[in-house]
Every structure is written in structure tokens, then in C-alpha cells.
Amino acid sequence: MRAVIIEDESIAANRLQDLVGQLAPEMEIKAQLHSVAQATAWLEQNPMPELIFLDIQLNDGYGFDILDGLQEHPPVIFTTAYNEYAIRGFKYNGLDYLLKPIDKRDLEQALKKFRKFDVQPPREDWTAVQNLKQMMTKTYKKRFMIKVGNQYSSFKVGDIAYFKSEDGLIFLYTQAGQRHPVEYTLDQLEEILDPVDFFRINRKFIVTVDSVAEIHTYFNSRLLLRLDPNQTEQVIVSRERTTNFKRWLDL
């Protein structure tokens, strides 16, 4: 059983290969490939493997660029540093999508799927991959026009600390401590903000990495945050979002 790992970080590639060796000793990793160019050349010059572990975002492009150049593709297990928001809705398609750092149990489940996978997926199933590609490569909102008094001001996304729902309205909080209403729901903001930089921790808050000043354990498997600018109320990461929040922060 032959496989290749396409991953631009050597440490991540080596760890993945070690985990595969533990969980699927019958699988031979034929190569570790670190770029779109290197992987494309290798796949053109060697027999097609039976499985590809594919990082979505590489230094010289996207893993999808490699697949686009293949007339036929073997099963693919995607690996990505993006949080669950970036791949929600696609979890049931494809062979599997693993979030970095890769959890051994998740990889074990993905390999179980592969062992049951004995036919080439129908071409129409590739639509899910194309949808994911569009999501990963789409342009996210860079600035917000906010009415301040009798005029409008432009706020760059990099100046934003977090968004908060208060009394039916959504407010943008800047890193400088300013507070302004925005004409979006939190659901809408999730769709237009880059999930690498923003994470929805509960029904009231979408936060940035820089706004998380302190993290404390909290009862019932939740986390208590201190944000900057500070909030007088408790800011708690909901239990169902805690695992992905830790992955997002790479805890």
C-alpha cells in the first residue's frame, strides 16, 4: 500500500509519517513532497500512489493546484491548519479532512475510512473539493465602513479586537477601545471574516488572536477569557467550541 505526504513543513510531515507508521505499518510512504512544483513533478514521474496526504495551503500555492493537474486522482486525506469553520459543511465529503496539529485518533479514523475505500469516488463527488477550494481561496473582508456621528470612518480588519452582540445589536470593538455598531449579524460576520484571524467563541463574541489576553480553565470543560480591551462580563468559550478554539490558537 503506497502513499505520499505533501506538506511544506518538515516537522509536520515527519510527525504524520511517524503516526502513519504506528497506525498503518502496512502503508509505505513513498515520498515527502514539500511544494506544488515538487509534488507535481513527482506524480508525473512515478506510479500513482494509492493514497495522498495533502496539505491544503503550501508555500507556492494550494494543494488543489496539484489535484487540478491530475486526470485521475487517488483518495486524498486533506490536512489543514484552518479551524472547523473553514471546513464545516464538507466534513461528510471526500475521504477526510484533518486539522493540524493532527490528532492520532482522528488519523486512525481516516485510515479506517481508507481501508474501506475500494473504488474510485465518482467524479461528481469532486464538487465538494471544488467548493472547499473556493472557500479556501476566496477573498475575505479587509475593512468596514462605520458611521461615526455624521460621517463615515473606515476601520481596517487589523484594527479590530472583536465583535460582540449586545441587546440585539452587533458592535465592533477596536484595539484602541472604540465601540461602534455594525450592520451585520454574527452569522454573516463568520462568512466574511478570515477564519485564520477570527473565531466565534460563543453566541455573543467573535474574537481575534490578539484580543485574547488571558485564558483560564473553567468548569464544565469550558475556558474563561480576558479580552483586550477588557469586558466587564465574563467571556466564556462554549464547551462545544473549546476544542476547535485550542486548535485555532495552536494550544
Secondary structure, 3 states (H helix, E strand, C coil): CEEEEECCCHHHHHHHHHHHHHHCCCCEEEEEECCHHHHHHHHHHCCCCCEEEEECEECCEEHHHHHHCCCCCCCEEEEECCCHHHHCCCCCCCCEEEECCCCHHHHHHHHHHHHHCCCCCCHHHHHHHHHHHHHHHCCCCCEEEEEECCEEEEEEHHHEEEEEEECCEEEEEECCCCEEEECCCHHHHHHHCCCCCEEECCCCEEEEHHHEEEEEEECCCEEEEEECCCCCCCEEECHHHHHHHHHHHCC
